[in-house]
Amino acid sequence: MTRMDNATGLPLSEGVISCTTSSHDQLCSLQQDLLKFASEKCATDFFEEKWRSAGDEVRAKHYFEAMSRACEIPDMEDQRG
């Protein structure tokens, strides 16, 4: 049975399904790594407390820096779908 794209109604090839599954697996792995890193920082370096006490301006600076770096990742828009 041919699988259909819910957004376009077009059939999905096995290659597209495989690529999407691989990208999803990579994203899950990265999220797991980030969760582990953040959990360790919160537990050992008082990261959460420091982040909250940093103030809106400092947090905004870090947020926009992170967004800027994410936008520099090659093919980011293609990866977002």
N, C-alpha and C positions, 0 to 999 in steps of 0.2 A: 504494500500500500504506500502510495506517495504521500509524504508529509507536506503540509501547506503552511506557508508563512501567514501568521494571524494578521499581520499588519497589511500585507499586500495581496494576499490570496494567491500568490504564486507558489509553484512547487519548489521545494528545497532539495538540492542535490545532496548526496552522501558527503561530498567534499565540504559543502557549506555547513552541514550538521556537525561533521567531525571538527572543523575549524572552530565553530562556535563552542562546542564542548571543550576543546582544548583551551580556548580563551577563558571560558568559565572556570575551568580547573585551575588555571594560572591565577586568576583573580582571587579565588578562594584561598589558594596557597599564600598569596601576598597578604590578604586580609588576616590570615592566621598568624603570619610572621609579625605583622604590625600589632596585632592584639597581644602577642607574647612580649614584644619589645615594650609596648606601652604599659603592660601589667608589671613588668620587671622594674621599669622606671618609677611607676607609682609606688611600688612596694619598697624600693631601696633608696630613691633619690628625692622623695617628697615632690615628685613632678606635679601631681594634681594640685597640691597646695600652692606651689610656686606659680603654676599656670593661672590659678584663680586670683592670686594676689598681684599678678603682673599688671593688671589694668587693661582697660579696653584698647588703648592705643598700641600697647606692646602686642597684645593678642592679634589685633587687626594687622599689624606689620607682619607678624609670622604667618598669618593666614594668607595674606596676599602674596607673600614670598613663595609659599608652598603652591599656590594656584599658578603663579608665574612659572615655576619650575615644572609643574605638571603639564603646562601648555607647551613646554619645550620638548616634550617627549615625542619622538618621531611617530607620525601617523596616529596621534592621539584621537583626532576627530574620527578617523576611520575605525578605530578600536571601539569608540563609543557607539557606533552604529548609527 
